[in-house]
Amino acid sequence: MFSLNYPEITDESNFTYIASIEGIDLKPVPSGMIQRTILSSKYAVFTHKGSLNNLKHTYNCIYGVW
């Protein structure tokens, strides 16, 4: 499982977090789901441990320390 996080994170109320899994190309996409294609590239990978309530601490580390 991984997540997609959209840019322009300015505070905890202004970002999109999508819990994701690798899957097959589904057509049509089932109701209530979305499909995104992640292009091959180099990406930074960060591991968040704990509840989503503490996700802001991980973001603070990424954007404040890294």
PyMOL Python script that loads the backbone (N, CA, C, O; Angstrom):
from pymol import cmd

cmd.read_pdbstr("""\
ATOM      1  N   MET A   1       0.833  -1.157   0.000  1.00  0.00           N
ATOM      2  CA  MET A   1       0.000   0.000   0.000  1.00  0.00           C
ATOM      3  C   MET A   1       0.887   1.232   0.000  1.00  0.00           C
ATOM      4  O   MET A   1       1.944   1.243   0.631  1.00  0.00           O
ATOM      5  N   PHE A   2       0.468   2.246  -0.691  1.00  0.00           N
ATOM      6  CA  PHE A   2       1.186   3.503  -0.714  1.00  0.00           C
ATOM      7  C   PHE A   2       0.164   4.616  -0.804  1.00  0.00           C
ATOM      8  O   PHE A   2      -1.034   4.363  -0.925  1.00  0.00           O
ATOM      9  N   SER A   3       0.640   5.842  -0.746  1.00  0.00           N
ATOM     10  CA  SER A   3      -0.292   6.963  -0.845  1.00  0.00           C
ATOM     11  C   SER A   3       0.176   7.946  -1.889  1.00  0.00           C
ATOM     12  O   SER A   3       1.364   8.030  -2.202  1.00  0.00           O
ATOM     13  N   LEU A   4      -0.761   8.679  -2.418  1.00  0.00           N
ATOM     14  CA  LEU A   4      -0.475   9.787  -3.323  1.00  0.00           C
ATOM     15  C   LEU A   4      -0.793  11.059  -2.583  1.00  0.00           C
ATOM     16  O   LEU A   4      -1.842  11.174  -1.949  1.00  0.00           O
ATOM     17  N   ASN A   5       0.096  11.998  -2.660  1.00  0.00           N
ATOM     18  CA  ASN A   5      -0.096  13.273  -1.987  1.00  0.00           C
ATOM     19  C   ASN A   5       0.106  14.375  -3.009  1.00  0.00           C
ATOM     20  O   ASN A   5       1.142  14.450  -3.669  1.00  0.00           O
ATOM     21  N   TYR A   6      -0.882  15.211  -3.125  1.00  0.00           N
ATOM     22  CA  TYR A   6      -0.812  16.270  -4.112  1.00  0.00           C
ATOM     23  C   TYR A   6      -0.083  17.475  -3.545  1.00  0.00           C
ATOM     24  O   TYR A   6      -0.155  17.744  -2.345  1.00  0.00           O
ATOM     25  N   PRO A   7       0.638  18.221  -4.431  1.00  0.00           N
ATOM     26  CA  PRO A   7       1.464  19.344  -3.967  1.00  0.00           C
ATOM     27  C   PRO A   7       0.647  20.499  -3.412  1.00  0.00           C
ATOM     28  O   PRO A   7      -0.579  20.438  -3.314  1.00  0.00           O
ATOM     29  N   GLU A   8       1.365  21.549  -3.053  1.00  0.00           N
ATOM     30  CA  GLU A   8       0.793  22.765  -2.504  1.00  0.00           C
ATOM     31  C   GLU A   8       0.185  22.525  -1.126  1.00  0.00           C
ATOM     32  O   GLU A   8      -0.906  23.007  -0.822  1.00  0.00           O
ATOM     33  N   ILE A   9       0.897  21.783  -0.311  1.00  0.00           N
ATOM     34  CA  ILE A   9       0.456  21.541   1.052  1.00  0.00           C
ATOM     35  C   ILE A   9       0.823  22.772   1.876  1.00  0.00           C
ATOM     36  O   ILE A   9       2.002  23.029   2.120  1.00  0.00           O
ATOM     37  N   THR A  10      -0.164  23.520   2.297  1.00  0.00           N
ATOM     38  CA  THR A  10       0.107  24.724   3.078  1.00  0.00           C
ATOM     39  C   THR A  10      -0.335  24.562   4.520  1.00  0.00           C
ATOM     40  O   THR A  10       0.210  25.216   5.409  1.00  0.00           O
ATOM     41  N   ASP A  11      -1.290  23.721   4.763  1.00  0.00           N
ATOM     42  CA  ASP A  11      -1.707  23.386   6.120  1.00  0.00           C
ATOM     43  C   ASP A  11      -2.472  22.079   6.054  1.00  0.00           C
ATOM     44  O   ASP A  11      -2.756  21.575   4.967  1.00  0.00           O
ATOM     45  N   GLU A  12      -2.803  21.534   7.201  1.00  0.00           N
ATOM     46  CA  GLU A  12      -3.405  20.200   7.217  1.00  0.00           C
ATOM     47  C   GLU A  12      -4.797  20.152   6.609  1.00  0.00           C
ATOM     48  O   GLU A  12      -5.336  19.062   6.415  1.00  0.00           O
ATOM     49  N   SER A  13      -5.397  21.297   6.300  1.00  0.00           N
ATOM     50  CA  SER A  13      -6.719  21.286   5.684  1.00  0.00           C
ATOM     51  C   SER A  13      -6.646  21.527   4.181  1.00  0.00           C
ATOM     52  O   SER A  13      -7.683  21.614   3.523  1.00  0.00           O
ATOM     53  N   ASN A  14      -5.425  21.637   3.617  1.00  0.00           N
ATOM     54  CA  ASN A  14      -5.294  21.990   2.212  1.00  0.00           C
ATOM     55  C   ASN A  14      -4.396  21.015   1.451  1.00  0.00           C
ATOM     56  O   ASN A  14      -3.439  21.432   0.799  1.00  0.00           O
ATOM     57  N   PHE A  15      -4.701  19.732   1.534  1.00  0.00           N
ATOM     58  CA  PHE A  15      -3.995  18.754   0.728  1.00  0.00           C
ATOM     59  C   PHE A  15      -4.889  17.552   0.480  1.00  0.00           C
ATOM     60  O   PHE A  15      -5.905  17.360   1.148  1.00  0.00           O
ATOM     61  N   THR A  16      -4.491  16.755  -0.485  1.00  0.00           N
ATOM     62  CA  THR A  16      -5.242  15.551  -0.821  1.00  0.00           C
ATOM     63  C   THR A  16      -4.367  14.339  -0.564  1.00  0.00           C
ATOM     64  O   THR A  16      -3.255  14.256  -1.087  1.00  0.00           O
ATOM     65  N   TYR A  17      -4.844  13.414   0.222  1.00  0.00           N
ATOM     66  CA  TYR A  17      -4.154  12.169   0.546  1.00  0.00           C
ATOM     67  C   TYR A  17      -5.004  11.038   0.007  1.00  0.00           C
ATOM     68  O   TYR A  17      -6.194  10.956   0.312  1.00  0.00           O
ATOM     69  N   ILE A  18      -4.406  10.161  -0.793  1.00  0.00           N
ATOM     70  CA  ILE A  18      -5.148   9.043  -1.373  1.00  0.00           C
ATOM     71  C   ILE A  18      -4.430   7.747  -1.010  1.00  0.00           C
ATOM     72  O   ILE A  18      -3.330   7.496  -1.502  1.00  0.00           O
ATOM     73  N   ALA A  19      -5.029   6.928  -0.164  1.00  0.00           N
ATOM     74  CA  ALA A  19      -4.482   5.598   0.106  1.00  0.00           C
ATOM     75  C   ALA A  19      -4.612   4.791  -1.170  1.00  0.00           C
ATOM     76  O   ALA A  19      -5.671   4.791  -1.798  1.00  0.00           O
ATOM     77  N   SER A  20      -3.545   4.099  -1.564  1.00  0.00           N
ATOM     78  CA  SER A  20      -3.506   3.485  -2.892  1.00  0.00           C
ATOM     79  C   SER A  20      -2.903   2.088  -2.853  1.00  0.00           C
ATOM     80  O   SER A  20      -2.151   1.741  -1.942  1.00  0.00           O
ATOM     81  N   ILE A  21      -3.242   1.312  -3.842  1.00  0.00           N
ATOM     82  CA  ILE A  21      -2.614   0.016  -4.064  1.00  0.00           C
ATOM     83  C   ILE A  21      -2.339  -0.114  -5.555  1.00  0.00           C
ATOM     84  O   ILE A  21      -3.016   0.495  -6.383  1.00  0.00           O
ATOM     85  N   GLU A  22      -1.333  -0.918  -5.881  1.00  0.00           N
ATOM     86  CA  GLU A  22      -1.063  -1.189  -7.276  1.00  0.00           C
ATOM     87  C   GLU A  22      -2.168  -2.096  -7.793  1.00  0.00           C
ATOM     88  O   GLU A  22      -2.561  -3.053  -7.125  1.00  0.00           O
ATOM     89  N   GLY A  23      -2.651  -1.799  -8.945  1.00  0.00           N
ATOM     90  CA  GLY A  23      -3.750  -2.600  -9.464  1.00  0.00           C
ATOM     91  C   GLY A  23      -3.683  -2.751 -10.968  1.00  0.00           C
ATOM     92  O   GLY A  23      -2.707  -2.374 -11.617  1.00  0.00           O
ATOM     93  N   ILE A  24      -4.727  -3.301 -11.487  1.00  0.00           N
ATOM     94  CA  ILE A  24      -4.831  -3.474 -12.924  1.00  0.00           C
ATOM     95  C   ILE A  24      -5.639  -2.324 -13.507  1.00  0.00           C
ATOM     96  O   ILE A  24      -6.296  -1.585 -12.774  1.00  0.00           O
ATOM     97  N   ASP A  25      -5.589  -2.180 -14.794  1.00  0.00           N
ATOM     98  CA  ASP A  25      -6.332  -1.129 -15.467  1.00  0.00           C
ATOM     99  C   ASP A  25      -7.808  -1.517 -15.511  1.00  0.00           C
ATOM    100  O   ASP A  25      -8.202  -2.378 -16.298  1.00  0.00           O
ATOM    101  N   LEU A  26      -8.611  -0.895 -14.680  1.00  0.00           N
ATOM    102  CA  LEU A  26     -10.032  -1.211 -14.590  1.00  0.00           C
ATOM    103  C   LEU A  26     -10.840  -0.236 -15.425  1.00  0.00           C
ATOM    104  O   LEU A  26     -10.719   0.978 -15.258  1.00  0.00           O
ATOM    105  N   LYS A  27     -11.635  -0.741 -16.292  1.00  0.00           N
ATOM    106  CA  LYS A  27     -12.517   0.097 -17.098  1.00  0.00           C
ATOM    107  C   LYS A  27     -13.883  -0.545 -17.105  1.00  0.00           C
ATOM    108  O   LYS A  27     -14.009  -1.677 -17.572  1.00  0.00           O
ATOM    109  N   PRO A  28     -14.876   0.092 -16.630  1.00  0.00           N
ATOM    110  CA  PRO A  28     -14.831   1.384 -15.945  1.00  0.00           C
ATOM    111  C   PRO A  28     -14.359   1.222 -14.507  1.00  0.00           C
ATOM    112  O   PRO A  28     -14.401   0.132 -13.936  1.00  0.00           O
ATOM    113  N   VAL A  29     -13.912   2.335 -13.939  1.00  0.00           N
ATOM    114  CA  VAL A  29     -13.484   2.345 -12.541  1.00  0.00           C
ATOM    115  C   VAL A  29     -14.736   2.225 -11.671  1.00  0.00           C
ATOM    116  O   VAL A  29     -15.707   2.947 -11.894  1.00  0.00           O
ATOM    117  N   PRO A  30     -14.730   1.328 -10.686  1.00  0.00           N
ATOM    118  CA  PRO A  30     -15.918   1.153  -9.839  1.00  0.00           C
ATOM    119  C   PRO A  30     -16.336   2.456  -9.159  1.00  0.00           C
ATOM    120  O   PRO A  30     -15.499   3.306  -8.854  1.00  0.00           O
ATOM    121  N   SER A  31     -17.601   2.596  -8.933  1.00  0.00           N
ATOM    122  CA  SER A  31     -18.158   3.777  -8.284  1.00  0.00           C
ATOM    123  C   SER A  31     -17.485   4.000  -6.928  1.00  0.00           C
ATOM    124  O   SER A  31     -17.298   3.054  -6.162  1.00  0.00           O
ATOM    125  N   GLY A  32     -17.125   5.241  -6.637  1.00  0.00           N
ATOM    126  CA  GLY A  32     -16.495   5.576  -5.373  1.00  0.00           C
ATOM    127  C   GLY A  32     -14.981   5.448  -5.395  1.00  0.00           C
ATOM    128  O   GLY A  32     -14.319   5.767  -4.407  1.00  0.00           O
ATOM    129  N   MET A  33     -14.421   4.983  -6.515  1.00  0.00           N
ATOM    130  CA  MET A  33     -12.973   4.831  -6.638  1.00  0.00           C
ATOM    131  C   MET A  33     -12.457   5.770  -7.721  1.00  0.00           C
ATOM    132  O   MET A  33     -13.214   6.209  -8.587  1.00  0.00           O
ATOM    133  N   ILE A  34     -11.167   6.072  -7.665  1.00  0.00           N
ATOM    134  CA  ILE A  34     -10.519   6.829  -8.725  1.00  0.00           C
ATOM    135  C   ILE A  34      -9.317   6.039  -9.201  1.00  0.00           C
ATOM    136  O   ILE A  34      -8.810   5.174  -8.487  1.00  0.00           O
ATOM    137  N   GLN A  35      -8.865   6.334 -10.400  1.00  0.00           N
ATOM    138  CA  GLN A  35      -7.717   5.645 -10.965  1.00  0.00           C
ATOM    139  C   GLN A  35      -6.689   6.678 -11.377  1.00  0.00           C
ATOM    140  O   GLN A  35      -7.033   7.676 -12.011  1.00  0.00           O
ATOM    141  N   ARG A  36      -5.419   6.452 -11.022  1.00  0.00           N
ATOM    142  CA  ARG A  36      -4.328   7.329 -11.404  1.00  0.00           C
ATOM    143  C   ARG A  36      -3.205   6.470 -11.970  1.00  0.00           C
ATOM    144  O   ARG A  36      -2.985   5.347 -11.516  1.00  0.00           O
ATOM    145  N   THR A  37      -2.503   6.996 -12.953  1.00  0.00           N
ATOM    146  CA  THR A  37      -1.341   6.328 -13.516  1.00  0.00           C
ATOM    147  C   THR A  37      -0.099   7.040 -12.996  1.00  0.00           C
ATOM    148  O   THR A  37       0.031   8.255 -13.148  1.00  0.00           O
ATOM    149  N   ILE A  38       0.798   6.303 -12.394  1.00  0.00           N
ATOM    150  CA  ILE A  38       2.042   6.846 -11.867  1.00  0.00           C
ATOM    151  C   ILE A  38       3.142   6.493 -12.863  1.00  0.00           C
ATOM    152  O   ILE A  38       3.460   5.321 -13.066  1.00  0.00           O
ATOM    153  N   LEU A  39       3.712   7.517 -13.476  1.00  0.00           N
ATOM    154  CA  LEU A  39       4.743   7.289 -14.483  1.00  0.00           C
ATOM    155  C   LEU A  39       6.047   6.850 -13.831  1.00  0.00           C
ATOM    156  O   LEU A  39       6.344   7.215 -12.694  1.00  0.00           O
ATOM    157  N   SER A  40       6.809   6.071 -14.560  1.00  0.00           N
ATOM    158  CA  SER A  40       8.099   5.609 -14.082  1.00  0.00           C
ATOM    159  C   SER A  40       9.034   6.800 -13.925  1.00  0.00           C
ATOM    160  O   SER A  40       9.177   7.607 -14.843  1.00  0.00           O
ATOM    161  N   SER A  41       9.664   6.909 -12.774  1.00  0.00           N
ATOM    162  CA  SER A  41      10.572   8.013 -12.491  1.00  0.00           C
ATOM    163  C   SER A  41      11.312   7.714 -11.192  1.00  0.00           C
ATOM    164  O   SER A  41      11.187   6.619 -10.643  1.00  0.00           O
ATOM    165  N   LYS A  42      12.075   8.673 -10.705  1.00  0.00           N
ATOM    166  CA  LYS A  42      12.697   8.579  -9.388  1.00  0.00           C
ATOM    167  C   LYS A  42      11.838   9.383  -8.428  1.00  0.00           C
ATOM    168  O   LYS A  42      11.486  10.527  -8.715  1.00  0.00           O
ATOM    169  N   TYR A  43      11.505   8.798  -7.302  1.00  0.00           N
ATOM    170  CA  TYR A  43      10.654   9.448  -6.319  1.00  0.00           C
ATOM    171  C   TYR A  43      11.292   9.328  -4.937  1.00  0.00           C
ATOM    172  O   TYR A  43      11.957   8.337  -4.633  1.00  0.00           O
ATOM    173  N   ALA A  44      11.087  10.328  -4.123  1.00  0.00           N
ATOM    174  CA  ALA A  44      11.482  10.223  -2.720  1.00  0.00           C
ATOM    175  C   ALA A  44      10.421   9.383  -2.024  1.00  0.00           C
ATOM    176  O   ALA A  44       9.228   9.548  -2.278  1.00  0.00           O
ATOM    177  N   VAL A  45      10.847   8.494  -1.159  1.00  0.00           N
ATOM    178  CA  VAL A  45       9.919   7.613  -0.452  1.00  0.00           C
ATOM    179  C   VAL A  45      10.098   7.839   1.048  1.00  0.00           C
ATOM    180  O   VAL A  45      11.211   7.775   1.570  1.00  0.00           O
ATOM    181  N   PHE A  46       8.999   8.100   1.724  1.00  0.00           N
ATOM    182  CA  PHE A  46       9.010   8.315   3.162  1.00  0.00           C
ATOM    183  C   PHE A  46       8.023   7.350   3.791  1.00  0.00           C
ATOM    184  O   PHE A  46       6.939   7.127   3.251  1.00  0.00           O
ATOM    185  N   THR A  47       8.387   6.780   4.923  1.00  0.00           N
ATOM    186  CA  THR A  47       7.512   5.854   5.628  1.00  0.00           C
ATOM    187  C   THR A  47       6.894   6.565   6.819  1.00  0.00           C
ATOM    188  O   THR A  47       7.599   7.116   7.665  1.00  0.00           O
ATOM    189  N   HIS A  48       5.573   6.548   6.874  1.00  0.00           N
ATOM    190  CA  HIS A  48       4.852   7.098   8.025  1.00  0.00           C
ATOM    191  C   HIS A  48       4.371   5.927   8.860  1.00  0.00           C
ATOM    192  O   HIS A  48       3.736   5.006   8.345  1.00  0.00           O
ATOM    193  N   LYS A  49       4.672   5.962  10.146  1.00  0.00           N
ATOM    194  CA  LYS A  49       4.202   4.929  11.057  1.00  0.00           C
ATOM    195  C   LYS A  49       3.241   5.571  12.037  1.00  0.00           C
ATOM    196  O   LYS A  49       3.511   6.647  12.572  1.00  0.00           O
ATOM    197  N   GLY A  50       2.129   4.915  12.269  1.00  0.00           N
ATOM    198  CA  GLY A  50       1.159   5.447  13.210  1.00  0.00           C
ATOM    199  C   GLY A  50      -0.127   5.851  12.509  1.00  0.00           C
ATOM    200  O   GLY A  50      -0.342   5.543  11.337  1.00  0.00           O
ATOM    201  N   SER A  51      -0.961   6.537  13.243  1.00  0.00           N
ATOM    202  CA  SER A  51      -2.280   6.889  12.707  1.00  0.00           C
ATOM    203  C   SER A  51      -2.188   8.098  11.785  1.00  0.00           C
ATOM    204  O   SER A  51      -1.215   8.852  11.822  1.00  0.00           O
ATOM    205  N   LEU A  52      -3.208   8.271  10.966  1.00  0.00           N
ATOM    206  CA  LEU A  52      -3.270   9.430  10.090  1.00  0.00           C
ATOM    207  C   LEU A  52      -3.386  10.727  10.882  1.00  0.00           C
ATOM    208  O   LEU A  52      -3.054  11.796  10.370  1.00  0.00           O
ATOM    209  N   ASN A  53      -3.850  10.644  12.114  1.00  0.00           N
ATOM    210  CA  ASN A  53      -3.932  11.838  12.956  1.00  0.00           C
ATOM    211  C   ASN A  53      -2.558  12.464  13.183  1.00  0.00           C
ATOM    212  O   ASN A  53      -2.458  13.660  13.457  1.00  0.00           O
ATOM    213  N   ASN A  54      -1.508  11.667  13.071  1.00  0.00           N
ATOM    214  CA  ASN A  54      -0.145  12.159  13.273  1.00  0.00           C
ATOM    215  C   ASN A  54       0.611  12.365  11.968  1.00  0.00           C
ATOM    216  O   ASN A  54       1.823  12.580  11.991  1.00  0.00           O
ATOM    217  N   LEU A  55      -0.070  12.306  10.841  1.00  0.00           N
ATOM    218  CA  LEU A  55       0.575  12.457   9.540  1.00  0.00           C
ATOM    219  C   LEU A  55       1.264  13.812   9.410  1.00  0.00           C
ATOM    220  O   LEU A  55       2.274  13.923   8.716  1.00  0.00           O
ATOM    221  N   LYS A  56       0.733  14.841  10.065  1.00  0.00           N
ATOM    222  CA  LYS A  56       1.336  16.172   9.959  1.00  0.00           C
ATOM    223  C   LYS A  56       2.773  16.171  10.500  1.00  0.00           C
ATOM    224  O   LYS A  56       3.592  16.968  10.043  1.00  0.00           O
ATOM    225  N   HIS A  57       3.096  15.298  11.458  1.00  0.00           N
ATOM    226  CA  HIS A  57       4.462  15.223  11.969  1.00  0.00           C
ATOM    227  C   HIS A  57       5.417  14.704  10.890  1.00  0.00           C
ATOM    228  O   HIS A  57       6.550  15.173  10.775  1.00  0.00           O
ATOM    229  N   THR A  58       4.954  13.743  10.111  1.00  0.00           N
ATOM    230  CA  THR A  58       5.765  13.236   9.006  1.00  0.00           C
ATOM    231  C   THR A  58       5.965  14.318   7.965  1.00  0.00           C
ATOM    232  O   THR A  58       7.079  14.501   7.475  1.00  0.00           O
ATOM    233  N   TYR A  59       4.904  15.044   7.616  1.00  0.00           N
ATOM    234  CA  TYR A  59       5.026  16.147   6.657  1.00  0.00           C
ATOM    235  C   TYR A  59       5.976  17.226   7.178  1.00  0.00           C
ATOM    236  O   TYR A  59       6.771  17.770   6.412  1.00  0.00           O
ATOM    237  N   ASN A  60       5.901  17.537   8.463  1.00  0.00           N
ATOM    238  CA  ASN A  60       6.800  18.543   9.038  1.00  0.00           C
ATOM    239  C   ASN A  60       8.256  18.113   8.888  1.00  0.00           C
ATOM    240  O   ASN A  60       9.123  18.943   8.614  1.00  0.00           O
ATOM    241  N   CYS A  61       8.526  16.833   9.065  1.00  0.00           N
ATOM    242  CA  CYS A  61       9.881  16.313   8.903  1.00  0.00           C
ATOM    243  C   CYS A  61      10.319  16.412   7.444  1.00  0.00           C
ATOM    244  O   CYS A  61      11.441  16.832   7.159  1.00  0.00           O
ATOM    245  N   ILE A  62       9.449  16.033   6.531  1.00  0.00           N
ATOM    246  CA  ILE A  62       9.783  16.054   5.102  1.00  0.00           C
ATOM    247  C   ILE A  62      10.053  17.484   4.637  1.00  0.00           C
ATOM    248  O   ILE A  62      11.080  17.754   4.014  1.00  0.00           O
ATOM    249  N   TYR A  63       9.141  18.386   4.936  1.00  0.00           N
ATOM    250  CA  TYR A  63       9.246  19.744   4.413  1.00  0.00           C
ATOM    251  C   TYR A  63      10.073  20.672   5.287  1.00  0.00           C
ATOM    252  O   TYR A  63      10.472  21.746   4.837  1.00  0.00           O
ATOM    253  N   GLY A  64      10.340  20.279   6.537  1.00  0.00           N
ATOM    254  CA  GLY A  64      11.099  21.148   7.421  1.00  0.00           C
ATOM    255  C   GLY A  64      12.536  20.708   7.642  1.00  0.00           C
ATOM    256  O   GLY A  64      13.410  21.536   7.899  1.00  0.00           O
ATOM    257  N   VAL A  65      12.787  19.393   7.544  1.00  0.00           N
ATOM    258  CA  VAL A  65      14.117  18.861   7.832  1.00  0.00           C
ATOM    259  C   VAL A  65      14.804  18.353   6.584  1.00  0.00           C
ATOM    260  O   VAL A  65      15.967  18.673   6.339  1.00  0.00           O
ATOM    261  N   TRP A  66      14.098  17.564   5.794  1.00  0.00           N
ATOM    262  CA  TRP A  66      14.679  16.909   4.629  1.00  0.00           C
ATOM    263  C   TRP A  66      14.958  17.950   3.600  1.00  0.00           C
ATOM    264  O   TRP A  66      15.455  17.633   2.519  1.00  0.00           O
TER     265      TRP A  66
END
""", "prot")
cmd.dss("prot")
cmd.show_as("cartoon", "prot")
cmd.util.cbc("prot")
cmd.orient("prot")
